[in-house]
Amino acid sequence: MAYLNDIRTSIEEFLETAIGKLKSVSIGDWETKASPDKWSKKEILGHLIDSGQNNIRRLIVGQYSQNEKIRYEQNEWVKYNEYQHVPIDELINQWYYTNKQYERICNTIPASSLDNTCDTGKNNAELVTLRFLIDDYWGHQVHHLNQIY
């Protein structure tokens, strides 16, 4: 379970702790934007949901198809999902269940597939291993959650 390095606890404990912290953020804080071109805390949480969904696809496809290009345009995903208008309880639940699914998939990838690669579409052609995606994902979660609470 290499992806636990940044969290230093179980994923379940991490998710439960994060939910408690997310639920303590006031509605006003969720919806405030520092400027029109910056994401609100709602939109940051939505971005984490989008990231989870895109990485779930990469982890699944990467097990049966090498070097598949799966791009993720984060600003467009946040914009078109209109997270600013979604009830925060719904977003928190969606974030939680997306991460539960991500964890399930990570735990079922055979060790022989962890070095399979996927093209994230960044920098024209950026091949990353499934192992990298797993390790990087949880650090990305922590980084953005710290922006929220």
C-alpha positions in Angstrom: 0.0 0.0 0.0 2.5 2.6 -1.2 -0.2 5.2 -1.5 -0.5 5.5 2.2 2.9 7.2 2.6 1.6 10.8 2.6 -1.4 10.1 4.8 0.3 7.8 7.4 -3.0 6.3 8.5 -5.6 4.1 6.9 -7.7 5.5 4.0 -10.9 4.9 6.0 -9.6 6.9 9.0 -8.4 9.6 6.6 -11.8 9.8 4.9 -13.7 9.9 8.2 -11.5 12.6 9.6 -11.7 14.6 6.4 -15.5 14.4 6.4 -15.7 15.7 9.9 -13.5 18.7 8.9 -15.5 19.3 5.7 -18.8 19.3 7.6 -17.4 21.9 10.0 -16.8 24.5 7.2 -19.6 27.1 7.1 -21.8 27.5 4.1 -20.5 31.1 3.6 -16.9 29.8 3.5 -17.8 27.1 1.0 -19.2 29.6 -1.5 -16.8 32.5 -1.2 -14.5 33.1 -4.1 -11.3 35.2 -3.6 -11.8 36.4 -7.2 -14.0 35.4 -10.1 -11.2 33.4 -11.7 -10.4 31.4 -8.5 -12.3 28.3 -7.3 -14.5 28.4 -4.2 -14.0 25.7 -1.6 -17.1 24.0 -3.2 -15.3 24.0 -6.5 -12.1 22.7 -5.0 -14.0 19.8 -3.6 -15.7 19.3 -6.9 -12.2 19.3 -8.5 -11.3 16.5 -6.2 -14.3 14.5 -7.2 -13.4 15.0 -10.9 -9.9 14.0 -10.3 -11.1 10.8 -8.6 -13.4 10.0 -11.4 -10.7 10.6 -14.1 -8.1 8.6 -12.1 -10.6 5.7 -11.6 -10.9 5.5 -15.4 -7.1 5.6 -15.8 -6.6 2.8 -13.3 -9.2 0.6 -14.9 -8.3 1.2 -18.5 -4.6 1.1 -17.7 -5.0 -2.5 -16.6 -6.2 -3.7 -20.0 -4.9 -1.1 -22.5 -1.3 0.3 -22.4 -0.6 4.0 -23.0 -4.3 4.9 -23.5 -4.7 8.7 -23.6 -7.1 9.9 -20.9 -7.0 13.7 -20.6 -8.6 15.7 -17.9 -9.2 19.4 -18.4 -9.7 20.4 -14.8 -11.1 23.9 -15.3 -13.7 22.7 -17.9 -14.8 19.9 -15.6 -15.3 22.3 -12.7 -17.1 24.8 -14.9 -19.5 22.3 -16.6 -20.3 20.4 -13.4 -21.4 23.8 -11.8 -20.2 22.7 -8.4 -20.9 26.2 -7.0 -24.6 25.4 -7.2 -24.6 21.9 -5.8 -25.7 21.4 -2.1 -22.5 20.9 0.0 -23.8 17.8 1.7 -24.2 16.2 -1.8 -20.6 17.2 -2.7 -19.2 15.8 0.5 -21.0 12.5 0.0 -19.9 12.3 -3.6 -16.3 13.0 -2.6 -16.4 10.3 0.0 -17.9 7.6 -2.2 -15.6 8.5 -5.1 -12.7 7.9 -2.8 -14.1 4.7 -1.4 -14.3 3.4 -5.0 -10.8 4.6 -5.8 -9.5 2.8 -2.7 -11.3 -0.4 -3.8 -9.8 -0.3 -7.3 -6.3 0.4 -5.9 -6.6 -2.6 -3.6 -7.6 -4.9 -6.5 -4.9 -4.0 -9.1 -2.6 -7.0 -9.5 1.0 -6.2 -8.6 1.9 -7.2 -12.2 -0.1 -4.3 -13.5 1.2 -1.5 -11.4 3.9 -0.6 -13.9 1.4 -0.4 -16.8 1.3 3.1 -18.2 -1.4 5.6 -19.1 -1.0 8.8 -21.1 -2.5 11.7 -19.0 -2.3 14.0 -22.0 -0.3 16.5 -20.1 2.8 17.9 -21.9 1.7 16.4 -25.2 2.5 12.8 -24.1 3.1 12.1 -20.5 3.1 8.4 -19.7 2.7 7.6 -16.0 2.5 4.2 -14.3 -0.6 3.1 -12.4 1.7 3.0 -9.3 2.5 6.7 -9.8 -1.2 7.5 -10.2 -2.0 5.8 -6.9 0.8 7.4 -5.0 0.3 10.8 -6.4 -3.5 10.8 -5.9 -3.6 10.8 -2.1 -1.0 13.6 -1.9 -3.2 15.6 -4.3 -6.2 15.0 -2.0 -4.3 16.2 1.1 -3.0 19.3 -0.8 -6.5 20.5 -1.8 -8.2 19.5 1.4 -5.8 21.7 3.2 -7.0 24.6 1.1 -10.6 23.9 2.3 -10.1 23.5 6.0 
